[in-house]
Amino acid sequence: MRSARAGPQLARGDQCHGAGAPGPRGSPAAALDAQRSRHRRRGARAHRTVAGAGGAGADRLRCGRCPGPRAPAATAVARRARALRLRAPRRRRARAARGLREAAHAAPAFQARGRADTRGARALCVAALARADRRARRGRRSRARRLARGAAGLQRVRPPGTRTLSFTICSLNLNGIRSAERRGFSRWLKRARPDALCVQELRATPDQVEPELWSPAGYNARWQSATKKGYAGVGLFLRASADAHRHGCGLSWADDEGRCVRADIGDLSVISLYVPSGSAGPEKQARKEAFMEHALPWLATLLAEKRRIAICGDWNIAHAEIDIHDPKGNAKNSGFLPHERAWFTRVLEQGWVDVLRKVRPGEKGLYSWWSNRGRARETDKGWRIDYVLTSPELAAQVEDAWIEKKAGLSDHAPTWARFSGKLG
């Protein structure tokens, strides 16, 4: 629909003048054809008509497709709006297209040098055009992802009072808390926010680390460090106040090494446990088996309390063949010895529940530890030796369990479990 402000229409034979410039050369019909050609090339955005040489009072003529005259302010606003519409990907694409046209027009000039030069110039322009298209597509995809994330975030919002109560427990062997901090342990903790975190192999005492690492904001911390510096040690980070703490499992040498710490929160007990490793030699294996012999009756005593109990930690035993990448090749290695696996079976027969296998029975590839030798982690040649075992009272509340393989905080991966209800 044409503007009511538009001037008189051009009659056949008149000219449409530019800003202060004479009309097109040649006949009036040729000038009008040239003007229409410019309209087609520029998408009907022809030059603005202004007064000709006759001064401000002269009639403003247009060819029928030129817009009417605009006030200077309106023209400036239109220019700014158009500049905003021409975003970077579109400008890059336009430049590449111009280069492609110029190369095509200059082809005869290149023929004197050889066809290879011409093809090279065109190829460069085509590549630039393709890059501009890819950037534009990436920008559109990124915006779509942001919108999707925003929509997902809105969907997670629930009215007050309708949120389902649940809490999470996580077990993680840090292989040295100071080493894990260099890999981003504090950042991970702020992001993951487990309600109860059981850590093993602290390899430090509270006075050897920064206060914010020893007791992170929002958590109540309890450590059981080894008397030997830089060795073993376990800890608990809880988002609730504990009613009581207990250290050790009743085996003196194991308690000196910082193998067990417990916290009671109401009718819930959370225990961080670190079973000795026997892979360093016969002496270490003998100590491991001595600990296992003592732990069996101790675990039975815990079940007799009839409380909601979670024992989380590094057990240094892969129980079943699906818990290890190469069961035949590791049949004679500590951690997968037949009598170690039989001992773990006896633990489960007492009534303890492996919540990961309750939620994901028979699923392969659920590994929580990888050797530092070779490319074990890249090729996912791992073991599942970290467990969350619970009493039957707490196992009835399990909702999900998983292993966070990509955390990258140590040679172990965080092992998670989520339960209905509240912590404590």
C-alpha positions as CSV (number, residue, x, y, z in Angstrom):
1,M,0.0,0.0,0.0
2,R,1.5,3.3,-1.0
3,S,2.1,6.1,1.5
4,A,-0.4,9.0,1.5
5,R,2.6,11.3,1.7
6,A,4.1,10.2,-1.6
7,G,4.6,12.7,-4.4
8,P,3.1,12.5,-7.8
9,Q,3.9,9.4,-9.9
10,L,6.4,9.6,-12.7
11,A,4.9,9.7,-16.1
12,R,6.5,7.8,-18.9
13,G,9.4,9.9,-20.0
14,D,10.1,11.6,-16.6
15,Q,13.2,10.9,-14.5
16,C,13.6,9.9,-10.9
17,H,16.5,12.0,-9.5
18,G,19.0,11.1,-6.8
19,A,20.2,13.4,-4.0
20,G,21.5,16.5,-5.7
21,A,22.7,14.6,-8.8
22,P,21.5,14.8,-12.4
23,G,19.2,12.1,-13.7
24,P,20.5,9.1,-15.6
25,R,21.9,9.6,-19.0
26,G,20.1,8.6,-22.1
27,S,16.4,8.5,-23.0
28,P,13.8,8.8,-20.2
29,A,12.7,5.2,-20.9
30,A,16.2,4.0,-20.5
31,A,16.5,5.9,-17.2
32,L,13.3,4.4,-15.9
33,D,14.5,0.9,-16.8
34,A,17.8,1.5,-15.1
35,Q,16.0,2.7,-12.0
36,R,13.8,-0.4,-11.9
37,S,16.9,-2.6,-12.4
38,R,18.4,-0.9,-9.4
39,H,15.2,-1.7,-7.5
40,R,15.4,-5.4,-8.4
41,R,19.1,-5.6,-7.4
42,R,18.6,-3.8,-4.1
43,G,15.4,-5.5,-3.1
44,A,13.1,-2.5,-3.7
45,R,15.2,-0.3,-1.4
46,A,15.8,2.4,-4.0
47,H,17.4,5.8,-3.5
48,R,15.4,8.4,-1.7
49,T,13.8,11.1,-3.9
50,V,14.8,14.7,-3.0
51,A,14.2,18.1,-4.5
52,G,16.0,18.5,-7.8
53,A,17.9,21.5,-9.0
54,G,14.7,23.6,-8.8
55,G,15.2,24.0,-5.1
56,A,13.1,23.0,-2.0
57,G,9.9,24.1,-3.7
58,A,10.2,21.8,-6.7
59,D,7.9,18.8,-7.1
60,R,9.3,15.6,-5.7
61,L,9.0,13.0,-8.4
62,R,9.3,9.2,-7.8
63,C,9.2,6.2,-10.1
64,G,6.3,4.4,-8.4
65,R,8.5,2.2,-6.2
66,C,10.6,4.8,-4.4
67,P,9.4,5.6,-0.9
68,G,8.2,9.1,-0.2
69,P,10.5,11.7,1.4
70,R,11.4,11.2,5.0
71,A,12.3,13.6,7.8
72,P,16.0,13.5,8.7
73,A,15.2,12.0,12.2
74,A,13.1,9.3,10.7
75,T,15.9,8.5,8.2
76,A,18.4,8.2,11.0
77,V,16.2,5.8,12.9
78,A,15.6,3.7,9.8
79,R,19.4,3.5,9.2
80,R,20.1,2.4,12.8
81,A,17.3,-0.3,12.6
82,R,18.8,-1.6,9.4
83,A,22.3,-1.7,10.9
84,L,21.0,-3.8,13.8
85,R,19.3,-6.2,11.4
86,L,22.6,-6.7,9.5
87,R,24.4,-8.8,12.1
88,A,27.9,-10.1,11.8
89,P,27.2,-13.5,10.1
90,R,25.1,-11.7,7.4
91,R,27.8,-9.1,6.8
92,R,30.5,-11.8,6.4
93,R,28.2,-13.7,4.0
94,A,27.6,-10.6,1.9
95,R,31.4,-9.9,1.7
96,A,32.0,-13.4,0.6
97,A,29.3,-13.2,-2.0
98,R,30.8,-10.0,-3.4
99,G,34.2,-11.6,-3.6
100,L,32.6,-14.5,-5.5
101,R,31.0,-12.1,-8.0
102,E,34.3,-10.1,-8.4
103,A,36.2,-13.3,-9.1
104,A,33.7,-14.4,-11.7
105,H,33.8,-11.0,-13.4
106,A,37.6,-10.9,-13.4
107,A,37.9,-14.3,-14.9
108,P,39.0,-13.1,-18.4
109,A,41.8,-11.1,-16.8
110,F,43.0,-14.2,-15.1
111,Q,43.0,-16.2,-18.2
112,A,46.3,-14.6,-19.3
113,R,47.9,-16.1,-16.2
114,G,46.3,-19.5,-16.6
115,R,43.1,-21.2,-15.5
116,A,44.6,-22.3,-12.2
117,D,44.7,-18.7,-10.9
118,T,41.0,-18.2,-11.8
119,R,39.9,-21.4,-10.1
120,G,42.0,-20.5,-7.0
121,A,40.4,-17.1,-6.7
122,R,36.9,-18.6,-7.0
123,A,37.7,-21.4,-4.6
124,L,38.8,-18.9,-1.9
125,C,35.6,-17.0,-2.3
126,V,33.5,-20.1,-2.1
127,A,35.3,-21.2,1.0
128,A,34.7,-17.8,2.6
129,L,31.0,-18.0,1.8
130,A,30.8,-21.5,3.3
131,R,32.6,-20.3,6.5
132,A,30.1,-17.5,6.8
133,D,27.2,-19.9,6.4
134,R,28.6,-22.2,9.1
135,R,29.0,-19.3,11.5
136,A,25.5,-18.3,10.9
137,R,24.2,-21.8,11.5
138,R,26.2,-22.2,14.7
139,G,24.8,-18.9,16.0
140,R,21.2,-20.1,15.3
141,R,21.9,-23.5,17.0
142,S,23.5,-21.8,20.0
143,R,20.4,-19.5,20.4
144,A,18.1,-22.6,20.1
145,R,20.1,-24.4,22.8
146,R,19.9,-21.4,25.1
147,L,16.2,-21.2,24.6
148,A,15.9,-24.9,25.3
149,R,17.9,-24.6,28.5
150,G,15.8,-21.7,29.6
151,A,12.6,-23.7,28.9
152,A,13.9,-26.7,30.8
153,G,14.8,-24.4,33.7
154,L,11.3,-23.0,33.8
155,Q,9.9,-26.6,33.7
156,R,11.9,-27.5,36.8
157,V,10.3,-24.7,38.8
158,R,7.5,-26.0,41.0
159,P,5.0,-24.2,43.2
160,P,5.9,-24.0,46.9
161,G,4.9,-27.1,48.9
162,T,4.8,-29.4,45.9
163,R,8.5,-30.3,45.6
164,T,9.3,-34.0,46.3
165,L,11.7,-34.4,49.2
166,S,14.9,-36.2,48.4
167,F,18.6,-36.2,49.3
168,T,21.8,-37.4,47.7
169,I,24.8,-39.2,49.1
170,C,28.1,-39.3,47.2
171,S,31.3,-41.3,47.7
172,L,34.6,-40.1,46.2
173,N,38.2,-41.2,46.7
174,L,40.1,-38.0,46.3
175,N,43.6,-39.5,46.1
176,G,44.8,-36.5,48.0
177,I,42.5,-33.5,48.8
178,R,45.1,-31.0,47.8
179,S,45.6,-32.7,44.5
180,A,41.9,-32.8,43.9
181,E,41.6,-29.1,44.7
182,R,44.1,-28.4,41.9
183,R,41.7,-30.3,39.6
184,G,38.7,-28.2,40.7
185,F,37.3,-30.0,43.8
186,S,35.8,-26.9,45.3
187,R,34.1,-25.8,42.1
188,W,32.7,-29.3,41.6
189,L,31.3,-29.3,45.2
190,K,29.5,-26.0,44.6
191,R,28.0,-27.3,41.4
192,A,27.2,-30.9,42.5
193,R,26.0,-30.0,46.0
194,P,25.5,-33.5,47.5
195,D,23.7,-33.6,50.8
196,A,26.3,-36.0,52.2
197,L,29.7,-36.5,50.7
198,C,32.0,-39.3,51.9
199,V,35.6,-38.8,50.9
200,Q,38.6,-41.2,51.2
201,E,42.3,-40.8,50.9
202,L,42.5,-37.2,52.2
203,R,46.2,-37.5,52.7
204,A,46.2,-34.4,54.8
205,T,45.2,-33.0,58.2
206,P,42.9,-30.0,58.7
207,D,45.8,-27.7,59.6
208,Q,47.5,-28.5,56.2
209,V,44.7,-27.1,54.0
210,E,42.9,-23.8,53.8
211,P,39.8,-23.4,56.1
212,E,37.4,-23.2,53.2
213,L,38.7,-26.5,51.9
214,W,38.7,-28.2,55.3
215,S,35.1,-27.0,56.0
216,P,33.4,-25.7,52.8
217,A,30.6,-23.2,53.1
218,G,27.3,-24.8,53.7
219,Y,28.8,-28.0,55.0
220,N,29.6,-29.5,58.4
221,A,32.9,-31.4,58.1
222,R,34.3,-34.2,60.1
223,W,37.7,-35.7,59.3
224,Q,39.5,-38.8,60.5
225,S,43.1,-38.3,59.4
226,A,45.9,-40.8,59.7
227,T,48.6,-40.4,62.2
228,K,51.1,-40.9,59.4
229,K,51.4,-37.7,57.4
230,G,50.3,-37.8,53.8
231,Y,48.5,-41.2,54.1
232,A,44.9,-42.5,53.9
233,G,42.3,-40.5,55.9
234,V,38.6,-40.2,55.5
235,G,36.0,-37.5,55.9
236,L,32.4,-36.4,55.8
237,F,30.8,-33.3,54.4
238,L,27.2,-32.9,55.5
239,R,24.6,-30.3,54.7
240,A,23.0,-30.9,58.1
241,S,24.1,-30.9,61.7
242,A,25.1,-34.3,63.1
243,D,23.8,-35.5,66.4
244,A,26.9,-37.6,67.0
245,H,30.2,-38.6,65.5
246,R,32.2,-41.8,65.8
247,H,35.7,-42.5,64.6
248,G,37.1,-45.9,63.7
249,C,35.8,-49.4,63.5
250,G,37.4,-50.9,66.6
251,L,40.6,-52.1,64.9
252,S,43.4,-50.1,66.4
253,W,45.9,-50.0,63.6
254,A,43.2,-49.3,61.0
255,D,41.8,-46.5,63.2
256,D,45.3,-45.0,63.3
257,E,45.3,-45.0,59.5
258,G,42.0,-43.1,59.3
259,R,39.9,-45.8,57.7
260,C,36.4,-45.0,59.1
261,V,34.3,-42.1,60.3
262,R,30.6,-42.0,61.1
263,A,27.9,-39.3,61.6
264,D,24.4,-39.8,63.0
265,I,21.7,-37.4,61.8
266,G,18.4,-38.3,63.4
267,D,17.7,-42.0,62.4
268,L,20.2,-41.8,59.6
269,S,23.8,-42.9,59.8
270,V,26.4,-42.1,57.1
271,I,29.8,-43.8,57.2
272,S,32.8,-43.1,55.1
273,L,35.0,-46.3,54.8
274,Y,38.4,-46.9,53.2
275,V,39.3,-50.6,52.9
276,P,43.1,-51.1,52.6
277,S,44.6,-51.9,49.2
278,G,46.6,-55.1,48.8
279,S,48.1,-54.4,45.4
280,A,51.5,-53.2,46.7
281,G,52.7,-56.6,47.9
282,P,52.1,-59.6,50.2
283,E,52.3,-57.5,53.4
284,K,49.7,-55.1,52.2
285,Q,47.5,-58.0,51.1
286,A,47.8,-59.6,54.5
287,R,46.7,-56.3,56.2
288,K,43.8,-56.0,53.9
289,E,42.6,-59.5,54.7
290,A,43.0,-58.9,58.4
291,F,40.8,-55.8,58.0
292,M,38.2,-57.8,56.1
293,E,38.1,-60.5,58.8
294,H,37.5,-57.9,61.4
295,A,34.9,-55.9,59.3
296,L,32.5,-58.8,58.8
297,P,31.2,-59.0,62.4
298,W,31.4,-55.2,62.7
299,L,29.1,-54.8,59.7
300,A,26.6,-57.3,61.1
301,T,26.6,-55.3,64.3
302,L,25.6,-52.2,62.4
303,L,22.7,-53.9,60.7
304,A,21.4,-55.0,64.1
305,E,20.9,-51.3,65.0
306,K,17.8,-51.3,62.7
307,R,18.7,-47.8,61.5
308,R,18.9,-46.2,58.1
309,I,22.6,-46.6,57.4
310,A,24.7,-45.9,54.3
311,I,28.3,-47.1,54.2
312,C,30.1,-45.4,51.3
313,G,33.6,-45.7,50.2
314,D,36.5,-47.3,48.4
315,W,36.2,-51.1,49.1
316,N,39.1,-52.0,46.8
317,I,37.2,-55.1,45.6
318,A,35.4,-55.6,42.3
319,H,32.6,-57.9,43.2
320,A,31.3,-59.4,39.9
321,E,32.7,-59.9,36.4
322,I,30.6,-57.0,35.1
323,D,32.4,-54.7,37.6
324,I,35.7,-55.1,35.8
325,H,36.8,-54.6,32.2
326,D,38.9,-57.8,32.0
327,P,37.8,-60.4,34.5
328,K,40.0,-63.2,33.1
329,G,43.1,-61.2,32.9
330,N,42.7,-59.9,36.5
331,A,41.6,-63.1,38.2
332,K,44.9,-63.3,40.1
333,N,45.2,-59.6,40.9
334,S,44.4,-58.1,44.3
335,G,41.0,-56.6,44.2
336,F,39.5,-59.4,42.1
337,L,40.8,-62.5,43.9
338,P,38.2,-65.3,44.3
339,H,38.2,-65.1,48.2
340,E,37.9,-61.3,48.1
341,R,34.8,-61.6,45.9
342,A,33.4,-64.3,48.1
343,W,33.9,-62.1,51.2
344,F,31.9,-59.3,49.5
345,T,29.2,-61.8,48.7
346,R,29.0,-62.6,52.4
347,V,28.6,-58.9,53.2
348,L,25.6,-58.7,50.8
349,E,24.1,-61.9,52.3
350,Q,24.1,-60.2,55.7
351,G,21.5,-57.8,54.3
352,W,23.5,-54.9,52.9
353,V,22.2,-53.6,49.6
354,D,24.4,-52.4,46.7
355,V,22.1,-49.6,45.6
356,L,23.7,-49.2,42.2
357,R,23.0,-52.8,41.2
358,K,19.5,-52.5,42.7
359,V,18.8,-49.7,40.3
360,R,20.9,-50.9,37.3
361,P,21.2,-54.7,37.5
362,G,23.3,-56.2,34.8
363,E,24.4,-52.9,33.3
364,K,28.0,-53.1,32.1
365,G,30.7,-50.4,32.0
366,L,29.8,-48.9,35.4
367,Y,33.4,-48.3,36.5
368,S,34.6,-46.0,39.3
369,W,38.4,-46.4,39.1
370,W,41.0,-46.5,36.3
371,S,44.7,-47.2,36.5
372,N,47.1,-44.3,35.8
373,R,49.1,-46.6,33.5
374,G,48.6,-46.5,29.8
375,R,45.4,-45.1,28.5
376,A,43.0,-46.9,30.8
377,R,40.7,-44.0,31.4
378,E,40.5,-43.0,27.7
379,T,39.7,-46.5,26.7
380,D,37.4,-47.1,29.7
381,K,39.3,-50.1,31.1
382,G,38.2,-49.7,34.7
383,W,37.0,-51.3,37.8
384,R,34.1,-50.7,40.1
385,I,35.5,-50.7,43.6
386,D,33.6,-47.7,45.1
387,Y,30.2,-48.6,46.5
388,V,27.2,-47.2,48.4
389,L,25.9,-50.0,50.5
390,T,22.8,-49.4,52.6
391,S,20.7,-51.1,55.2
392,P,17.4,-52.5,54.0
393,E,15.6,-49.6,55.8
394,L,17.4,-47.1,53.6
395,A,17.4,-49.2,50.5
396,A,13.6,-49.0,50.4
397,Q,14.0,-45.3,49.7
398,V,16.5,-45.4,46.9
399,E,15.3,-43.5,43.7
400,D,18.4,-43.6,41.5
401,A,22.1,-44.4,41.6
402,W,24.9,-43.5,39.1
403,I,28.6,-42.9,38.6
404,E,29.8,-39.5,37.4
405,K,32.6,-40.6,35.1
406,K,33.6,-37.2,33.8
407,A,34.3,-35.4,37.0
408,G,38.1,-35.7,36.6
409,L,39.0,-35.0,40.2
410,S,41.1,-38.1,40.7
411,D,41.7,-41.6,39.4
412,H,38.3,-42.4,41.0
413,A,34.8,-41.2,39.9
414,P,32.1,-40.0,42.3
415,T,29.5,-42.7,43.0
416,W,26.0,-41.3,43.7
417,A,22.7,-42.4,45.2
418,R,19.5,-40.5,45.6
419,F,16.9,-41.3,48.2
420,S,13.4,-40.1,48.9
421,G,12.7,-38.3,52.1
422,K,15.0,-35.9,53.8
423,L,18.5,-36.0,55.3
424,G,18.1,-37.0,58.9
